[in-house]
Each structure stands twice: as structure tokens, then as C-alpha cells.
């Protein structure tokens, strides 16, 4: 099969012929129809998140089941599916409790093994990890759910418990942040979005944010959020992941507010000095959020089907497999395209099954 491969960290990824993945006994092989280009893939490519080399990146994908292992009961060849970026083992206490996103033996295509910048990708524990796609949700839209949109949805709804009329503060308006803005607006909340980039703030307003904050204009971000919201946000989300944004998110809350940490804080130098005195005195709630298990997808997909959520509005460029490596390398460029880049693959004759 064709796949995008890099032999060394930082080397230009190229399309090569590689062996088809073997079908796990409890899993499936998926013929990839679309896959997102995510900054997490870029971090692995740069060596920030080590992977075995040579490597095929890609973890946000959708496609058609092409092979089924003998221990799979729920899925069949030809099923249209997507997969969470965290796949549970299917055997531990966390998977049994429906919490596959924190499975200690989790696998992640594109990190723990070859990923979806390829014509085919293998997924273990298919009965636990696959998500069936409604006919009305196309493959490009499904791939755009990937880690950013599904993660934002669960962060806002399950951890944030955001209600209609409440204020949501979103710190960092990249893919996750803009997804959170969209989810918040769809739930009838009032949203204030924080980002240093004018284009990101404009996108947030276009998606329904009521107010935006430029940290360069208002260095005391939390004070500005409190002013805009009349006392602080009910829910605040750090979608970027830095000591500054994490602390600002906590300080942006009103009493009994809920902070959700989604942005990764990498390295010892990224440990934020959180105001724990305020956490105690104001009875704030602090959560981490790491993806979304497959069984939690149906409510999100229902909102996409009825048009309440439009993740397709967050898609920028759609490219072919030959351009995936260039798109991955461009993620750190100031001239990268607006919106998420999605790689679309055309099915080859006789390769679906």
C-alpha cells in the first residue's frame, strides 16, 4: 500500500510503498478515506513525542472496514467508521467502565504504531473502539472530528457541564479552541475567546463568540474576562497549554467555576503556578480532559446530523496523500493555511475488501 513515511525526525515525509497492516484477531483493517493533519503529528515528526522510526503518522481518520478479525462481533466489511485517537485495550477495568480514553494499555495509531497517512490502518479491540458513521456525515467531516473536535466536545459537555446562558472562556483559539467555541455556542452559552492572533479572534467571532480578548492589549487576561462576563466565567478551558494560559484560565472563573485543561503542558518548565488558594476559597473544580471514548460519540454525531454543530466549517485545505508530508511540515509555518488540513484518499480498485 502507499503511505507517507519519514525515516528520521524532521526529515521530509515521502509517499512510499509499504506492507499492508496485518489484521488483529480482535480488530479490523480500515481502508482510509480521509485523515486529518494535526499538530500532535508534527510534534512526533519533530521528535518531541518519540515514535519508532521509520514511521507513518496520522491519528484522525475515517474510512471503510476492509478486513475483520475472527474475534470481532459488531463490525463487518463495508461499514463506514471513524476511531477515537485513544484506543482502549478492551480488557482493563477502565475500558470496562467506559473510560477507554484513560486506558493504561491504550494504543494510538500514528504514535504507538503506523498511522493513517496511508491507504490502510489497523485498529485493535474494534468492538470497543470503532464508531459507526451516519450516512449524512462525509469522510472529510468525520476525519476533522479527530482529536480536536471530539476532545473539545467532551471537555465542554462532560467536564465543563456547560449550560445555556452560562459563560465559557476559551484560552487559545486553534483547532481545539475554535471547536470549543462552536460547541459552547451550540449549547446556548455565551463565549469569550482569548488569543493573540487577530485571525483566530475573527474566526471565534464568526463562530458565535460574543467577545474576544487580545492578551497583548489586555495583559491581565483574567481581569478582562471577569469584566466581560460580569464576575468571571462559569467554565474556562485552556486549549493552548502553557503556564500562562492555564493560570489565566483558572483565574478567569467565577466562584464555583470549572476549569478544564485540554492543552498539553510538556516539560518540567511548563508546570503552571496555579492559584490554589483561590481554588480552595472559591471552591473551583479543576479537570483534565483527554479525548473521548467511542461510546460517547453518538450525541455529538446527532448534533452534526441536525446541523447544530458544523465541524466542516473548521476545515481549510483538502489535499491528496502526495501532499500530506508537505502539509505536516507546514504546521509550524506562519504561512500555514487557515483551518484544519484534511488528506482525502481515493479508493483504489479492488482495495475495499
N, C-alpha and C positions, 0 to 999 in steps of 0.2 A: 504494500500500500504506500501511498505518498504521505509524507509527514514533514513538518517543519522541525529541524534538528539543529541544536548548537552543541559542538564538541567541547567547548571551553566557555567559562564565564566571560561575557562581554563580546564573544565572537559573533559575527553576523550570522543569524539563523538562516538556514537554507532548506529548500524543499529537496528531500531525498527519498529514495525507495528504502523502506524498512520492512521487517517481517510483520505480518498481521498479528495482533494480540491473541493469545490463547483465551478461550472462554472458560472462566472459573466454573467449578461444579455448582456453586450456589449463585452464580452471576450470569451476566449477559455480555455480549459484544454489541455495541451500538454503532450503526453507520451514522457518522456525524453529518448533520446538515448545516449547522451554524455553531460558531463558538465565539465568545467574547474575548476581547483583548484587555486584560486587567493589569493594573499597576502591581498587583501581587505577583503576576507572571514576570514583570520587569524586575522585581526585587530578586526573584530566583535566578533570573538570567544574569544579574549583576553579582550573584554570589552572596547577597545579604541574607537569603534564606536558602541554605545549601541543599542541593539536589545531587543525585548520582549522575555523572556525565558519561557519555553523551546523553542529552535529554531532549524530550519532546514536551513543550509547555502546553498550557491550556486547561482550564478547570471550569469554565462557564459554557455549557454546551447543551444542545438539544439535537435529537435525531430519531432514528427508527431502529427498533430492535432487530438485529441481523442474525444473532445466534443466542440460544438459550441453554443454560446448563441443566443437567438432569435433576438437580435439587431445587429448581425454581418452580413455584406453583402458580404465581399470579400473572406472569407475563408471557407473551407469545411473539413470534417473529412477525414483524409488521407493525407492532404497537408504536405509537408516537409518544416519546418520553423526553423528560429532562431529569437532571440529577442535582441535588444539593452539592455544594463544593466540599462539604464534610460528609463522608460516607461512614456510617457506623458498621461495626463488626457483625451485629445481629445476634450476638451471643451473650453479651455482658449485661450487668444489672441496669446500666444506663440506657442501653438500647431497649431492654425490656420495659423500661419506664417511659419510653417515648422520647428520650433525651439523647438521640444519636449525635447531636451536634457537639457533645462533650465526651463522646466515647473515647476511652483511653487507648483503644486499638484502632482508632479511626484511620481511614485511608483517604487520600485526596489526589484524584487524577491530576497530573500536572505538577505534583510535588513528591508524593511517595512512590509514584510510578509515572510511566509515559501518559501524557495528557491528550487533549482534544484538538490540538493543531495537527490533525491527522484525519484520514478518511475513516478510521475506526478506533474505538477506545473500549477497554474492558472495565466493567464495574462489578465489584464483589457484593455479596449479600443483596441481590437485586430485589427480593421481596420486601426488604426494609427500605431500600434507598431510591428506588425509581419513583418518578412522579408521572402519571399519565397526563397528556396534554389534550385539552378540549380542541375540537376541530377548528374552532374560530381563532385559536392562538397560533400564529405562524411561528416558524422555527427561529427567525431572527429575533422576534419579540421574546420568545422563550429563552434564548441564549442571553438576552440582555437582563434577565432576572438574576442569573448567575449568583455571585456573592453579594453584589452591591444592593440590588433592589430587595431581594428576599431578606437580607440581613437588616436593612432599614425597616422593612415591614414588621419584622418580629421585634426589633428594638423599640419601635414606636407603639406597637399594639400590645405585645405580651409583657414587656418590662415597663415601658412608659405608661401603659394603660391610659393613653391619651383620650380624653373625652371631648365631645362637641363643646365649643365655646372656650375651651382651655387654651392657654398659651404654650406653644412649643418653640424653644430656641434651638437653632441648628448652627453649630460651630464648625465651619468648613463645608463649602458647597461644591465638592467634587461629585463623583458618581453616587456615593452613599448619601451625602448630604442633600443633594437635589432629589434623590429618591425619597428621603425622609420628608422633605418639604411637600412633595406630591402626596405622600401618604397622610401627612398631617392635615392638609387641605381637604382631602377626600373624607376625612373623619369629622370635618366641620370645625376644626381647630383654627386658631389664629397663630400665624407663624412669623417669627422674626429670624432672619438668616444673617449669619456673620461670615464675611470673607474679605480678604484683602484685594481680590481681583474684581474689577468692575464688571467683566463679562459674567462671572459667576453670580454676582448680586443681581444683575439684569435677568439672568435665567431664573433665579429664585423668584423674582417678582413676576415673571411671565408665567410661572407655575402656580402662582396664587399667594406667595408670601405677602403679608400685609406691610412689613417693614424690613429694612436691611440695615446692617451696621458695618462700616468700614473701620477696622481696628487702627488703621493709620490716622484716621480722623478722630476716632474716639478710643484712645489707648486704654481707658478704663472701661473695657467692654462690658463687664458685669453691671456697672453703674448705668451704662446706656441701655442695656437690656431691661433693667429694672424700671428705668424711666419710661421706656416704650410700652412695657407691659403693665404698668401701674402696680409695681411691687415685686416683680420677678415672674419667671416662667413657672408653670406647673410641671413641665417636663423639659429637660435640657439634654441635648445629645452632642457629644464630641465625636464628630465624624472624621476629623483630621488625624488626631493622635499626636499631641505634643504636650509637654508640661504646661505650656501657657494655655492651650485650648482646654485641656482637662480641668485646670484650676478655674478658668473663666466660666466653664460650663457649670461647675458646682456653685460658684458664687452668683451665677445668674438666676438661681432658683429662689422662689418664694418659700415661706415656711411650709413644711411637709411636702416639698417638691421632690421630684425623682430625676436623678442624673443617670444617663446611660452612656457607658464608654464603648464605642464601636471602633474608633481609630486605634490602630496598634501603636503601642509605645515601646519601641525597640531600643534595647541597650540600657545599661545602668544609668547613663546620663539622662535618660528620658523619664526617670522616676519623678512624677509631679509632686510638689508640696501641696497636698490638698488641705483645705481649711477644716480639719476635723473638729475643731471647737464649734464651728457653725453647724457641721453635720449633726453633732450631739444636741446643741441648743435648739436648732430648728427642726430636729427630727427628720433630716433628709434621708432619702433612700438612694443608695449607690448600686448600680448594676453593671456587669459586663455582659456583652452580647456577642455571640459567636455563631453566625449563620442561622439556619432554620432547618429542622428535620423535615423529611419528605411528607410525613403525615399532616404537617401543618400548612401545606401549600394550598389545599382546596379553597379556603376562604379568600386568599389572595387572588387565585385564578378566577374565582367567581366575580370579584370586583373588576378584574381585567376584562372578562367577558361582557359585563354590562356597561363598560365604558367609564366606570368610576375612577379607575386607575389607567393611565396611559403610559406605560414604560417605553413604548415605541418613541415617545417624544424625546427621550433621553439618548436615542441612538443617533450618532453622527454619520460617519462613513461606513459603508458596507463594501468590503473588499474580498478578493479571492484568496485562496490558500497561498498563491505565489507572492502575495503582498503582505502576508501575516508577519513575517520576520521584520520587515521594514516598519510596520505599524507598531510592533513590540518595542523596537529600538527607539521609536519616536516618542514614546510615552514620557520621556524626560526632557523633551524639546519644548522650548517656549512657543514654538510654532505648530504644536500638535493640533489636530482638528478638534473642534468643539464637539462634545457629546462622545458617547462610547463608540469605539470601532468594533464592528462585528465582522467576522470572517464567515462568508457563506460558501458552502461546498455544494457542487452539483453532483447528484448521484450518478455513478458510473453504471453502465450496462451490466446487469447480472450481479451487482455487488450488494444488493439489499439483503439477500439471504444466502 
